[in-house]
Amino acid sequence: MSSCSICGRDTLNGNIFCRYHQEALDNLQSSFENWREASDVSWNEYIQLLCQIDETGRWVREMAEEIKAKDDSSA
Ligand SMILES: [Zn+2]
């Protein structure tokens, strides 16, 4: 059993993230599709935005910050 790289909870089915952060990632990706239709926002801009606005839920925000941290380290 491995653990979520964000919160350390146990993961299911070989996922990198726990069920909460996995679900947040799914939400994040599907809402990005909607955003991209409405405005010409890039993935990175979208992630930045999620980290900045107050409306972002806790799990999604933590996921966005995880993604942002990875992007920063690979840039
Ligand atoms: Zn987690």
N, CA, C, O and the ligand as a Tripos MOL2 file, in Angstrom:
@<TRIPOS>MOLECULE
protein
  301   299    76     0     0
PROTEIN
NO_CHARGES

@<TRIPOS>ATOM
      1 N           0.8570   -1.2100    0.0000 N.3       1 MET1
      2 CA          0.0000    0.0000    0.0000 C.3       1 MET1
      3 C           0.8790    1.2410    0.0000 C.2       1 MET1
      4 O           1.7380    1.4050    0.8660 O.2       1 MET1
      5 N           0.6590    2.1080   -0.9740 N.am      2 SER2
      6 CA          1.4230    3.3470   -1.0050 C.3       2 SER2
      7 C           0.5640    4.4870   -0.4570 C.2       2 SER2
      8 O          -0.6160    4.3030   -0.1600 O.2       2 SER2
      9 N           1.1700    5.6530   -0.3300 N.am      3 SER3
     10 CA          0.4340    6.7650    0.2630 C.3       3 SER3
     11 C           0.4360    7.9830   -0.6500 C.2       3 SER3
     12 O           1.3420    8.1890   -1.4560 O.2       3 SER3
     13 N          -0.6080    8.7750   -0.4910 N.am      4 CYS4
     14 CA         -0.8130    9.9780   -1.2950 C.3       4 CYS4
     15 C           0.3900   10.9120   -1.1680 C.2       4 CYS4
     16 O           0.8700   11.1780   -0.0660 O.2       4 CYS4
     17 N           0.8690   11.4050   -2.3120 N.am      5 SER5
     18 CA          2.0590   12.2630   -2.2620 C.3       5 SER5
     19 C           1.7390   13.6560   -1.7360 C.2       5 SER5
     20 O           2.6480   14.4460   -1.4810 O.2       5 SER5
     21 N           0.4510   13.9660   -1.5700 N.am      6 ILE6
     22 CA          0.0740   15.2680   -1.0150 C.3       6 ILE6
     23 C          -0.2030   15.1760    0.4820 C.2       6 ILE6
     24 O           0.3550   15.9440    1.2660 O.2       6 ILE6
     25 N          -1.0550   14.2460    0.8800 N.am      7 CYS7
     26 CA         -1.5050   14.2350    2.2790 C.3       7 CYS7
     27 C          -1.0580   12.9910    3.0440 C.2       7 CYS7
     28 O          -1.2030   12.9390    4.2650 O.2       7 CYS7
     29 N          -0.5160   11.9840    2.3440 N.am      8 GLY8
     30 CA         -0.0040   10.8160    3.0320 C.3       8 GLY8
     31 C          -1.0490    9.7580    3.3700 C.2       8 GLY8
     32 O          -0.7210    8.7360    3.9740 O.2       8 GLY8
     33 N          -2.3250    9.9950    2.9800 N.am      9 ARG9
     34 CA         -3.3380    8.9630    3.1840 C.3       9 ARG9
     35 C          -3.0430    7.7700    2.2760 C.2       9 ARG9
     36 O          -2.3630    7.8910    1.2580 O.2       9 ARG9
     37 N          -3.5740    6.6200    2.6750 N.am     10 ASP10
     38 CA         -3.4120    5.4430    1.8320 C.3      10 ASP10
     39 C          -4.0790    5.6520    0.4690 C.2      10 ASP10
     40 O          -5.1150    6.3090    0.3750 O.2      10 ASP10
     41 N          -3.4830    5.0930   -0.5800 N.am     11 THR11
     42 CA         -4.0590    5.1930   -1.9160 C.3      11 THR11
     43 C          -4.6950    3.8670   -2.3140 C.2      11 THR11
     44 O          -4.3790    2.8200   -1.7490 O.2      11 THR11
     45 N          -5.5910    3.9230   -3.2890 N.am     12 LEU12
     46 CA         -6.2800    2.7360   -3.7770 C.3      12 LEU12
     47 C          -5.8230    2.4010   -5.1900 C.2      12 LEU12
     48 O          -5.4790    3.2940   -5.9650 O.2      12 LEU12
     49 N          -5.8200    1.1180   -5.5220 N.am     13 ASN13
     50 CA         -5.6260    0.6700   -6.9000 C.3      13 ASN13
     51 C          -4.3670    1.2370   -7.5490 C.2      13 ASN13
     52 O          -4.3650    1.5220   -8.7460 O.2      13 ASN13
     53 N          -3.3160    1.4010   -6.7840 N.am     14 GLY14
     54 CA         -2.0660    1.8680   -7.3540 C.3      14 GLY14
     55 C          -2.0570    3.3230   -7.7630 C.2      14 GLY14
     56 O          -1.1400    3.7560   -8.4620 O.2      14 GLY14
     57 N          -3.0640    4.1030   -7.3430 N.am     15 ASN15
     58 CA         -3.0720    5.5330   -7.6400 C.3      15 ASN15
     59 C          -1.9250    6.2390   -6.9160 C.2      15 ASN15
     60 O          -1.4330    5.7700   -5.8890 O.2      15 ASN15
     61 N          -1.5130    7.3780   -7.4770 N.am     16 ILE16
     62 CA         -0.4880    8.1920   -6.8220 C.3      16 ILE16
     63 C          -1.1070    8.9330   -5.6500 C.2      16 ILE16
     64 O          -0.4440    9.1940   -4.6460 O.2      16 ILE16
     65 N          -2.4120    9.2760   -5.7870 N.am     17 PHE17
     66 CA         -3.0840   10.1110   -4.8020 C.3      17 PHE17
     67 C          -4.1810    9.3400   -4.0820 C.2      17 PHE17
     68 O          -4.6660    8.3230   -4.5800 O.2      17 PHE17
     69 N          -4.5670    9.8250   -2.9140 N.am     18 CYS18
     70 CA         -5.6870    9.2630   -2.1710 C.3      18 CYS18
     71 C          -6.9860    9.5290   -2.9200 C.2      18 CYS18
     72 O          -6.9970   10.2670   -3.9050 O.2      18 CYS18
     73 N          -8.0770    8.9320   -2.4590 N.am     19 ARG19
     74 CA         -9.3430    9.0850   -3.1860 C.3      19 ARG19
     75 C          -9.7990   10.5350   -3.2430 C.2      19 ARG19
     76 O         -10.4230   10.9420   -4.2230 O.2      19 ARG19
     77 N          -9.4990   11.3270   -2.2100 N.am     20 TYR20
     78 CA         -9.9280   12.7260   -2.1890 C.3      20 TYR20
     79 C          -9.1440   13.5620   -3.2000 C.2      20 TYR20
     80 O          -9.7190   14.3650   -3.9340 O.2      20 TYR20
     81 N          -7.8520   13.3680   -3.2280 N.am     21 HIS21
     82 CA         -7.0420   14.1400   -4.1680 C.3      21 HIS21
     83 C          -7.1890   13.6250   -5.5920 C.2      21 HIS21
     84 O          -7.0830   14.3930   -6.5480 O.2      21 HIS21
     85 N          -7.4350   12.3080   -5.7360 N.am     22 GLN22
     86 CA         -7.7100   11.7550   -7.0610 C.3      22 GLN22
     87 C          -8.9950   12.3700   -7.6130 C.2      22 GLN22
     88 O          -9.0720   12.7390   -8.7850 O.2      22 GLN22
     89 N         -10.0030   12.4700   -6.7420 N.am     23 GLU23
     90 CA        -11.2760   13.0590   -7.1510 C.3      23 GLU23
     91 C         -11.0930   14.5380   -7.4800 C.2      23 GLU23
     92 O         -11.6800   15.0460   -8.4350 O.2      23 GLU23
     93 N         -10.2760   15.2210   -6.6850 N.am     24 ALA24
     94 CA         -9.9850   16.6290   -6.9490 C.3      24 ALA24
     95 C          -9.3100   16.7920   -8.3080 C.2      24 ALA24
     96 O          -9.6050   17.7310   -9.0470 O.2      24 ALA24
     97 N          -8.4080   15.8770   -8.6290 N.am     25 LEU25
     98 CA         -7.7130   15.9340   -9.9170 C.3      25 LEU25
     99 C          -8.6970   15.7370  -11.0640 C.2      25 LEU25
    100 O          -8.6210   16.4290  -12.0800 O.2      25 LEU25
    101 N          -9.6260   14.7840  -10.8990 N.am     26 ASP26
    102 CA        -10.6490   14.5640  -11.9180 C.3      26 ASP26
    103 C         -11.5080   15.8140  -12.1130 C.2      26 ASP26
    104 O         -11.7850   16.2200  -13.2420 O.2      26 ASP26
    105 N         -11.9240   16.4170  -10.9960 N.am     27 ASN27
    106 CA        -12.7350   17.6390  -11.0660 C.3      27 ASN27
    107 C         -11.9750   18.7620  -11.7560 C.2      27 ASN27
    108 O         -12.5040   19.4810  -12.6040 O.2      27 ASN27
    109 N         -10.7200   18.8820  -11.3610 N.am     28 LEU28
    110 CA         -9.8570   19.9220  -11.8950 C.3      28 LEU28
    111 C          -9.7130   19.7940  -13.4190 C.2      28 LEU28
    112 O          -9.7740   20.7830  -14.1490 O.2      28 LEU28
    113 N          -9.5230   18.5590  -13.8730 N.am     29 GLN29
    114 CA         -9.3350   18.3290  -15.3040 C.3      29 GLN29
    115 C         -10.6200   18.5440  -16.0820 C.2      29 GLN29
    116 O         -10.5980   19.0990  -17.1800 O.2      29 GLN29
    117 N         -11.7580   18.1010  -15.5130 N.am     30 SER30
    118 CA        -13.0050   18.2720  -16.2570 C.3      30 SER30
    119 C         -13.4500   19.7370  -16.2610 C.2      30 SER30
    120 O         -14.0140   20.2060  -17.2490 O.2      30 SER30
    121 N         -13.2040   20.4620  -15.1700 N.am     31 SER31
    122 CA        -13.5880   21.8760  -15.1950 C.3      31 SER31
    123 C         -12.6510   22.6900  -16.0750 C.2      31 SER31
    124 O         -13.0370   23.7410  -16.5870 O.2      31 SER31
    125 N         -11.4260   22.2150  -16.2550 N.am     32 PHE32
    126 CA        -10.5230   22.8890  -17.1890 C.3      32 PHE32
    127 C         -11.0770   22.8250  -18.6100 C.2      32 PHE32
    128 O         -10.9430   23.7820  -19.3720 O.2      32 PHE32
    129 N         -11.6970   21.7020  -18.9680 N.am     33 GLU33
    130 CA        -12.3160   21.5730  -20.2970 C.3      33 GLU33
    131 C         -13.3670   22.6680  -20.4910 C.2      33 GLU33
    132 O         -13.4600   23.2680  -21.5610 O.2      33 GLU33
    133 N         -14.1620   22.9220  -19.4370 N.am     34 ASN34
    134 CA        -15.1900   23.9700  -19.5180 C.3      34 ASN34
    135 C         -14.5630   25.3540  -19.6440 C.2      34 ASN34
    136 O         -14.9990   26.1860  -20.4390 O.2      34 ASN34
    137 N         -13.5310   25.5750  -18.8380 N.am     35 TRP35
    138 CA        -12.8350   26.8630  -18.8790 C.3      35 TRP35
    139 C         -12.2570   27.1310  -20.2580 C.2      35 TRP35
    140 O         -12.3250   28.2450  -20.7790 O.2      35 TRP35
    141 N         -11.6900   26.0900  -20.8280 N.am     36 ARG36
    142 CA        -11.0080   26.2560  -22.1070 C.3      36 ARG36
    143 C         -12.0040   26.5840  -23.2150 C.2      36 ARG36
    144 O         -11.6630   27.2740  -24.1760 O.2      36 ARG36
    145 N         -13.2420   26.0860  -23.0820 N.am     37 GLU37
    146 CA        -14.2730   26.4310  -24.0540 C.3      37 GLU37
    147 C         -14.7180   27.8680  -23.8880 C.2      37 GLU37
    148 O         -14.9860   28.5590  -24.8710 O.2      37 GLU37
    149 N         -14.7970   28.3190  -22.6480 N.am     38 ALA38
    150 CA        -15.2890   29.6670  -22.3620 C.3      38 ALA38
    151 C         -14.2270   30.7300  -22.6100 C.2      38 ALA38
    152 O         -14.5370   31.8220  -23.0860 O.2      38 ALA38
    153 N         -12.9840   30.4170  -22.2900 N.am     39 SER39
    154 CA        -11.9060   31.3800  -22.4680 C.3      39 SER39
    155 C         -10.6510   30.6320  -22.8950 C.2      39 SER39
    156 O         -10.5440   29.4170  -22.7300 O.2      39 SER39
    157 N          -9.7220   31.3730  -23.4380 N.am     40 ASP40
    158 CA         -8.5450   30.7310  -24.0230 C.3      40 ASP40
    159 C          -7.4320   30.5740  -22.9960 C.2      40 ASP40
    160 O          -6.2800   30.9240  -23.2490 O.2      40 ASP40
    161 N          -7.7930   30.0460  -21.8440 N.am     41 VAL41
    162 CA         -6.8400   29.9350  -20.7410 C.3      41 VAL41
    163 C          -5.9770   28.6740  -20.9170 C.2      41 VAL41
    164 O          -6.4710   27.6240  -21.3270 O.2      41 VAL41
    165 N          -4.7020   28.7950  -20.6050 N.am     42 SER42
    166 CA         -3.8170   27.6360  -20.6930 C.3      42 SER42
    167 C          -3.8870   26.8320  -19.4050 C.2      42 SER42
    168 O          -4.3950   27.3090  -18.3900 O.2      42 SER42
    169 N          -3.3790   25.6230  -19.4520 N.am     43 TRP43
    170 CA         -3.3720   24.7550  -18.2570 C.3      43 TRP43
    171 C          -2.6390   25.4340  -17.1040 C.2      43 TRP43
    172 O          -3.1260   25.4390  -15.9730 O.2      43 TRP43
    173 N          -1.4710   26.0060  -17.3880 N.am     44 ASN44
    174 CA         -0.6940   26.6520  -16.3250 C.3      44 ASN44
    175 C          -1.4150   27.8620  -15.7320 C.2      44 ASN44
    176 O          -1.4000   28.0820  -14.5210 O.2      44 ASN44
    177 N          -2.0490   28.6440  -16.6160 N.am     45 GLU45
    178 CA         -2.8160   29.8040  -16.1390 C.3      45 GLU45
    179 C          -3.9790   29.3550  -15.2580 C.2      45 GLU45
    180 O          -4.2880   29.9700  -14.2380 O.2      45 GLU45
    181 N          -4.5960   28.2890  -15.6750 N.am     46 TYR46
    182 CA         -5.7250   27.7340  -14.9310 C.3      46 TYR46
    183 C          -5.2880   27.2730  -13.5350 C.2      46 TYR46
    184 O          -5.9710   27.5350  -12.5450 O.2      46 TYR46
    185 N          -4.1580   26.5940  -13.4700 N.am     47 ILE47
    186 CA         -3.6240   26.1300  -12.1850 C.3      47 ILE47
    187 C          -3.2870   27.3150  -11.2770 C.2      47 ILE47
    188 O          -3.5930   27.3090  -10.0850 O.2      47 ILE47
    189 N          -2.6540   28.3240  -11.8620 N.am     48 GLN48
    190 CA         -2.3330   29.5420  -11.1030 C.3      48 GLN48
    191 C          -3.5960   30.1610  -10.5180 C.2      48 GLN48
    192 O          -3.6370   30.5630   -9.3550 O.2      48 GLN48
    193 N          -4.6280   30.2250  -11.3630 N.am     49 LEU49
    194 CA         -5.8920   30.8260  -10.9660 C.3      49 LEU49
    195 C          -6.5130   30.0730   -9.7980 C.2      49 LEU49
    196 O          -6.9930   30.6820   -8.8420 O.2      49 LEU49
    197 N          -6.5010   28.7550   -9.8780 N.am     50 LEU50
    198 CA         -7.0860   27.9410   -8.8110 C.3      50 LEU50
    199 C          -6.3970   28.1970   -7.4780 C.2      50 LEU50
    200 O          -7.0360   28.1850   -6.4260 O.2      50 LEU50
    201 N          -5.0830   28.4300   -7.5300 N.am     51 CYS51
    202 CA         -4.3350   28.6940   -6.2980 C.3      51 CYS51
    203 C          -4.6660   30.0610   -5.7310 C.2      51 CYS51
    204 O          -4.4800   30.3060   -4.5390 O.2      51 CYS51
    205 N          -5.1630   30.9620   -6.5900 N.am     52 GLN52
    206 CA         -5.3730   32.3470   -6.1540 C.3      52 GLN52
    207 C          -6.7860   32.6290   -5.6700 C.2      52 GLN52
    208 O          -6.9750   33.3990   -4.7280 O.2      52 GLN52
    209 N          -7.7930   32.0080   -6.3100 N.am     53 ILE53
    210 CA         -9.1610   32.3750   -5.9500 C.3      53 ILE53
    211 C          -9.6170   31.6510   -4.6820 C.2      53 ILE53
    212 O          -9.2310   30.5120   -4.4200 O.2      53 ILE53
    213 N         -10.4440   32.3440   -3.9070 N.am     54 ASP54
    214 CA        -10.9060   31.8190   -2.6280 C.3      54 ASP54
    215 C         -11.9280   30.7030   -2.7890 C.2      54 ASP54
    216 O         -12.1020   29.8800   -1.8910 O.2      54 ASP54
    217 N         -12.6070   30.6760   -3.9390 N.am     55 GLU55
    218 CA        -13.6790   29.7100   -4.1550 C.3      55 GLU55
    219 C         -13.1660   28.2810   -4.3240 C.2      55 GLU55
    220 O         -13.9300   27.3230   -4.2030 O.2      55 GLU55
    221 N         -11.8800   28.1430   -4.6010 N.am     56 THR56
    222 CA        -11.3180   26.8140   -4.8070 C.3      56 THR56
    223 C         -11.4290   25.9870   -3.5330 C.2      56 THR56
    224 O         -11.0320   26.4390   -2.4580 O.2      56 THR56
    225 N         -11.9650   24.7830   -3.6500 N.am     57 GLY57
    226 CA        -12.0830   23.8980   -2.4980 C.3      57 GLY57
    227 C         -10.7180   23.4380   -2.0080 C.2      57 GLY57
    228 O          -9.7220   23.5230   -2.7250 O.2      57 GLY57
    229 N         -10.6910   22.9580   -0.7940 N.am     58 ARG58
    230 CA         -9.4340   22.5710   -0.1560 C.3      58 ARG58
    231 C          -8.6660   21.5260   -0.9520 C.2      58 ARG58
    232 O          -7.4660   21.6770   -1.1810 O.2      58 ARG58
    233 N          -9.3520   20.4640   -1.3770 N.am     59 TRP59
    234 CA         -8.6620   19.3580   -2.0560 C.3      59 TRP59
    235 C          -8.1330   19.8000   -3.4040 C.2      59 TRP59
    236 O          -7.0130   19.4750   -3.7990 O.2      59 TRP59
    237 N          -8.9850   20.5610   -4.1070 N.am     60 VAL60
    238 CA         -8.5870   21.0300   -5.4390 C.3      60 VAL60
    239 C          -7.4100   21.9950   -5.3310 C.2      60 VAL60
    240 O          -6.4870   21.9600   -6.1450 O.2      60 VAL60
    241 N          -7.4540   22.8640   -4.3050 N.am     61 ARG61
    242 CA         -6.3570   23.8080   -4.1090 C.3      61 ARG61
    243 C          -5.0390   23.0760   -3.8240 C.2      61 ARG61
    244 O          -3.9910   23.4180   -4.3730 O.2      61 ARG61
    245 N          -5.1150   22.0700   -2.9610 N.am     62 GLU62
    246 CA         -3.9060   21.3100   -2.6450 C.3      62 GLU62
    247 C          -3.3710   20.6060   -3.8820 C.2      62 GLU62
    248 O          -2.1620   20.5230   -4.0970 O.2      62 GLU62
    249 N          -4.2960   20.1000   -4.6920 N.am     63 MET63
    250 CA         -3.8860   19.4450   -5.9410 C.3      63 MET63
    251 C          -3.2550   20.4480   -6.8970 C.2      63 MET63
    252 O          -2.2340   20.1600   -7.5210 O.2      63 MET63
    253 N          -3.8670   21.6350   -7.0120 N.am     64 ALA64
    254 CA         -3.3320   22.6720   -7.8930 C.3      64 ALA64
    255 C          -1.9340   23.0890   -7.4410 C.2      64 ALA64
    256 O          -1.0510   23.3080   -8.2700 O.2      64 ALA64
    257 N          -1.7370   23.1970   -6.1420 N.am     65 GLU65
    258 CA         -0.4210   23.5890   -5.6300 C.3      65 GLU65
    259 C           0.6190   22.4970   -5.8740 C.2      65 GLU65
    260 O           1.7890   22.7830   -6.1290 O.2      65 GLU65
    261 N           0.1740   21.2470   -5.7910 N.am     66 GLU66
    262 CA          1.0580   20.1160   -6.0990 C.3      66 GLU66
    263 C           1.5000   20.1670   -7.5660 C.2      66 GLU66
    264 O           2.6770   19.9870   -7.8790 O.2      66 GLU66
    265 N           0.5360   20.4150   -8.4570 N.am     67 ILE67
    266 CA          0.8360   20.4900   -9.8880 C.3      67 ILE67
    267 C           1.7690   21.6620  -10.1720 C.2      67 ILE67
    268 O           2.7140   21.5470  -10.9530 O.2      67 ILE67
    269 N           1.4870   22.7840   -9.5290 N.am     68 LYS68
    270 CA          2.2960   23.9950   -9.7280 C.3      68 LYS68
    271 C           3.7360   23.7520   -9.2530 C.2      68 LYS68
    272 O           4.6890   24.1570   -9.9190 O.2      68 LYS68
    273 N           3.8860   23.0990   -8.1170 N.am     69 ALA69
    274 CA          5.2130   22.8250   -7.5780 C.3      69 ALA69
    275 C           6.0120   21.9330   -8.5470 C.2      69 ALA69
    276 O           7.2090   22.1370   -8.7510 O.2      69 ALA69
    277 N           5.3270   20.9480   -9.1360 N.am     70 LYS70
    278 CA          5.9950   20.0750  -10.0960 C.3      70 LYS70
    279 C           6.4270   20.8430  -11.3260 C.2      70 LYS70
    280 O           7.5340   20.6550  -11.8310 O.2      70 LYS70
    281 N           5.5300   21.7300  -11.8190 N.am     71 ASP71
    282 CA          5.8530   22.5360  -12.9910 C.3      71 ASP71
    283 C           7.0500   23.4290  -12.7240 C.2      71 ASP71
    284 O           7.9360   23.5670  -13.5680 O.2      71 ASP71
    285 N           7.0700   24.0360  -11.5370 N.am     72 ASP72
    286 CA          8.1760   24.9300  -11.1960 C.3      72 ASP72
    287 C           9.4950   24.1870  -11.1660 C.2      72 ASP72
    288 O          10.5160   24.7080  -11.6170 O.2      72 ASP72
    289 N           9.4820   22.9600  -10.6330 N.am     73 SER73
    290 CA         10.7400   22.2240  -10.4990 C.3      73 SER73
    291 C          11.2250   21.6830  -11.8400 C.2      73 SER73
    292 O          12.4160   21.4310  -12.0160 O.2      73 SER73
    293 N          10.2890   21.5030  -12.7980 N.am     74 SER74
    294 CA         10.7130   20.9790  -14.1020 C.3      74 SER74
    295 C          11.0250   22.1070  -15.0800 C.2      74 SER74
    296 O          11.5630   21.8450  -16.1560 O.2      74 SER74
    297 N          10.7030   23.3610  -14.7360 N.am     75 ALA75
    298 CA         10.9210   24.4890  -15.6480 C.3      75 ALA75
    299 C          12.3960   24.8950  -15.6630 C.2      75 ALA75
    300 O          12.7730   25.8280  -16.3720 O.2      75 ALA75
    301 ZN         -4.3270   12.9840   -0.5900 Zn       76 ZN76
@<TRIPOS>BOND
     1     1     2 1
     2     2     3 1
     3     3     4 2
     4     3     5 am
     5     5     6 1
     6     6     7 1
     7     7     8 2
     8     7     9 am
     9     9    10 1
    10    10    11 1
    11    11    12 2
    12    11    13 am
    13    13    14 1
    14    14    15 1
    15    15    16 2
    16    15    17 am
    17    17    18 1
    18    18    19 1
    19    19    20 2
    20    19    21 am
    21    21    22 1
    22    22    23 1
    23    23    24 2
    24    23    25 am
    25    25    26 1
    26    26    27 1
    27    27    28 2
    28    27    29 am
    29    29    30 1
    30    30    31 1
    31    31    32 2
    32    31    33 am
    33    33    34 1
    34    34    35 1
    35    35    36 2
    36    35    37 am
    37    37    38 1
    38    38    39 1
    39    39    40 2
    40    39    41 am
    41    41    42 1
    42    42    43 1
    43    43    44 2
    44    43    45 am
    45    45    46 1
    46    46    47 1
    47    47    48 2
    48    47    49 am
    49    49    50 1
    50    50    51 1
    51    51    52 2
    52    51    53 am
    53    53    54 1
    54    54    55 1
    55    55    56 2
    56    55    57 am
    57    57    58 1
    58    58    59 1
    59    59    60 2
    60    59    61 am
    61    61    62 1
    62    62    63 1
    63    63    64 2
    64    63    65 am
    65    65    66 1
    66    66    67 1
    67    67    68 2
    68    67    69 am
    69    69    70 1
    70    70    71 1
    71    71    72 2
    72    71    73 am
    73    73    74 1
    74    74    75 1
    75    75    76 2
    76    75    77 am
    77    77    78 1
    78    78    79 1
    79    79    80 2
    80    79    81 am
    81    81    82 1
    82    82    83 1
    83    83    84 2
    84    83    85 am
    85    85    86 1
    86    86    87 1
    87    87    88 2
    88    87    89 am
    89    89    90 1
    90    90    91 1
    91    91    92 2
    92    91    93 am
    93    93    94 1
    94    94    95 1
    95    95    96 2
    96    95    97 am
    97    97    98 1
    98    98    99 1
    99    99   100 2
   100    99   101 am
   101   101   102 1
   102   102   103 1
   103   103   104 2
   104   103   105 am
   105   105   106 1
   106   106   107 1
   107   107   108 2
   108   107   109 am
   109   109   110 1
   110   110   111 1
   111   111   112 2
   112   111   113 am
   113   113   114 1
   114   114   115 1
   115   115   116 2
   116   115   117 am
   117   117   118 1
   118   118   119 1
   119   119   120 2
   120   119   121 am
   121   121   122 1
   122   122   123 1
   123   123   124 2
   124   123   125 am
   125   125   126 1
   126   126   127 1
   127   127   128 2
   128   127   129 am
   129   129   130 1
   130   130   131 1
   131   131   132 2
   132   131   133 am
   133   133   134 1
   134   134   135 1
   135   135   136 2
   136   135   137 am
   137   137   138 1
   138   138   139 1
   139   139   140 2
   140   139   141 am
   141   141   142 1
   142   142   143 1
   143   143   144 2
   144   143   145 am
   145   145   146 1
   146   146   147 1
   147   147   148 2
   148   147   149 am
   149   149   150 1
   150   150   151 1
   151   151   152 2
   152   151   153 am
   153   153   154 1
   154   154   155 1
   155   155   156 2
   156   155   157 am
   157   157   158 1
   158   158   159 1
   159   159   160 2
   160   159   161 am
   161   161   162 1
   162   162   163 1
   163   163   164 2
   164   163   165 am
   165   165   166 1
   166   166   167 1
   167   167   168 2
   168   167   169 am
   169   169   170 1
   170   170   171 1
   171   171   172 2
   172   171   173 am
   173   173   174 1
   174   174   175 1
   175   175   176 2
   176   175   177 am
   177   177   178 1
   178   178   179 1
   179   179   180 2
   180   179   181 am
   181   181   182 1
   182   182   183 1
   183   183   184 2
   184   183   185 am
   185   185   186 1
   186   186   187 1
   187   187   188 2
   188   187   189 am
   189   189   190 1
   190   190   191 1
   191   191   192 2
   192   191   193 am
   193   193   194 1
   194   194   195 1
   195   195   196 2
   196   195   197 am
   197   197   198 1
   198   198   199 1
   199   199   200 2
   200   199   201 am
   201   201   202 1
   202   202   203 1
   203   203   204 2
   204   203   205 am
   205   205   206 1
   206   206   207 1
   207   207   208 2
   208   207   209 am
   209   209   210 1
   210   210   211 1
   211   211   212 2
   212   211   213 am
   213   213   214 1
   214   214   215 1
   215   215   216 2
   216   215   217 am
   217   217   218 1
   218   218   219 1
   219   219   220 2
   220   219   221 am
   221   221   222 1
   222   222   223 1
   223   223   224 2
   224   223   225 am
   225   225   226 1
   226   226   227 1
   227   227   228 2
   228   227   229 am
   229   229   230 1
   230   230   231 1
   231   231   232 2
   232   231   233 am
   233   233   234 1
   234   234   235 1
   235   235   236 2
   236   235   237 am
   237   237   238 1
   238   238   239 1
   239   239   240 2
   240   239   241 am
   241   241   242 1
   242   242   243 1
   243   243   244 2
   244   243   245 am
   245   245   246 1
   246   246   247 1
   247   247   248 2
   248   247   249 am
   249   249   250 1
   250   250   251 1
   251   251   252 2
   252   251   253 am
   253   253   254 1
   254   254   255 1
   255   255   256 2
   256   255   257 am
   257   257   258 1
   258   258   259 1
   259   259   260 2
   260   259   261 am
   261   261   262 1
   262   262   263 1
   263   263   264 2
   264   263   265 am
   265   265   266 1
   266   266   267 1
   267   267   268 2
   268   267   269 am
   269   269   270 1
   270   270   271 1
   271   271   272 2
   272   271   273 am
   273   273   274 1
   274   274   275 1
   275   275   276 2
   276   275   277 am
   277   277   278 1
   278   278   279 1
   279   279   280 2
   280   279   281 am
   281   281   282 1
   282   282   283 1
   283   283   284 2
   284   283   285 am
   285   285   286 1
   286   286   287 1
   287   287   288 2
   288   287   289 am
   289   289   290 1
   290   290   291 1
   291   291   292 2
   292   291   293 am
   293   293   294 1
   294   294   295 1
   295   295   296 2
   296   295   297 am
   297   297   298 1
   298   298   299 1
   299   299   300 2
@<TRIPOS>SUBSTRUCTURE
     1 MET1         2 RESIDUE 1 A MET
     2 SER2         6 RESIDUE 1 A SER
     3 SER3        10 RESIDUE 1 A SER
     4 CYS4        14 RESIDUE 1 A CYS
     5 SER5        18 RESIDUE 1 A SER
     6 ILE6        22 RESIDUE 1 A ILE
     7 CYS7        26 RESIDUE 1 A CYS
     8 GLY8        30 RESIDUE 1 A GLY
     9 ARG9        34 RESIDUE 1 A ARG
    10 ASP10       38 RESIDUE 1 A ASP
    11 THR11       42 RESIDUE 1 A THR
    12 LEU12       46 RESIDUE 1 A LEU
    13 ASN13       50 RESIDUE 1 A ASN
    14 GLY14       54 RESIDUE 1 A GLY
    15 ASN15       58 RESIDUE 1 A ASN
    16 ILE16       62 RESIDUE 1 A ILE
    17 PHE17       66 RESIDUE 1 A PHE
    18 CYS18       70 RESIDUE 1 A CYS
    19 ARG19       74 RESIDUE 1 A ARG
    20 TYR20       78 RESIDUE 1 A TYR
    21 HIS21       82 RESIDUE 1 A HIS
    22 GLN22       86 RESIDUE 1 A GLN
    23 GLU23       90 RESIDUE 1 A GLU
    24 ALA24       94 RESIDUE 1 A ALA
    25 LEU25       98 RESIDUE 1 A LEU
    26 ASP26      102 RESIDUE 1 A ASP
    27 ASN27      106 RESIDUE 1 A ASN
    28 LEU28      110 RESIDUE 1 A LEU
    29 GLN29      114 RESIDUE 1 A GLN
    30 SER30      118 RESIDUE 1 A SER
    31 SER31      122 RESIDUE 1 A SER
    32 PHE32      126 RESIDUE 1 A PHE
    33 GLU33      130 RESIDUE 1 A GLU
    34 ASN34      134 RESIDUE 1 A ASN
    35 TRP35      138 RESIDUE 1 A TRP
    36 ARG36      142 RESIDUE 1 A ARG
    37 GLU37      146 RESIDUE 1 A GLU
    38 ALA38      150 RESIDUE 1 A ALA
    39 SER39      154 RESIDUE 1 A SER
    40 ASP40      158 RESIDUE 1 A ASP
    41 VAL41      162 RESIDUE 1 A VAL
    42 SER42      166 RESIDUE 1 A SER
    43 TRP43      170 RESIDUE 1 A TRP
    44 ASN44      174 RESIDUE 1 A ASN
    45 GLU45      178 RESIDUE 1 A GLU
    46 TYR46      182 RESIDUE 1 A TYR
    47 ILE47      186 RESIDUE 1 A ILE
    48 GLN48      190 RESIDUE 1 A GLN
    49 LEU49      194 RESIDUE 1 A LEU
    50 LEU50      198 RESIDUE 1 A LEU
    51 CYS51      202 RESIDUE 1 A CYS
    52 GLN52      206 RESIDUE 1 A GLN
    53 ILE53      210 RESIDUE 1 A ILE
    54 ASP54      214 RESIDUE 1 A ASP
    55 GLU55      218 RESIDUE 1 A GLU
    56 THR56      222 RESIDUE 1 A THR
    57 GLY57      226 RESIDUE 1 A GLY
    58 ARG58      230 RESIDUE 1 A ARG
    59 TRP59      234 RESIDUE 1 A TRP
    60 VAL60      238 RESIDUE 1 A VAL
    61 ARG61      242 RESIDUE 1 A ARG
    62 GLU62      246 RESIDUE 1 A GLU
    63 MET63      250 RESIDUE 1 A MET
    64 ALA64      254 RESIDUE 1 A ALA
    65 GLU65      258 RESIDUE 1 A GLU
    66 GLU66      262 RESIDUE 1 A GLU
    67 ILE67      266 RESIDUE 1 A ILE
    68 LYS68      270 RESIDUE 1 A LYS
    69 ALA69      274 RESIDUE 1 A ALA
    70 LYS70      278 RESIDUE 1 A LYS
    71 ASP71      282 RESIDUE 1 A ASP
    72 ASP72      286 RESIDUE 1 A ASP
    73 SER73      290 RESIDUE 1 A SER
    74 SER74      294 RESIDUE 1 A SER
    75 ALA75      298 RESIDUE 1 A ALA
    76 ZN76       301 GROUP 0 **** ****
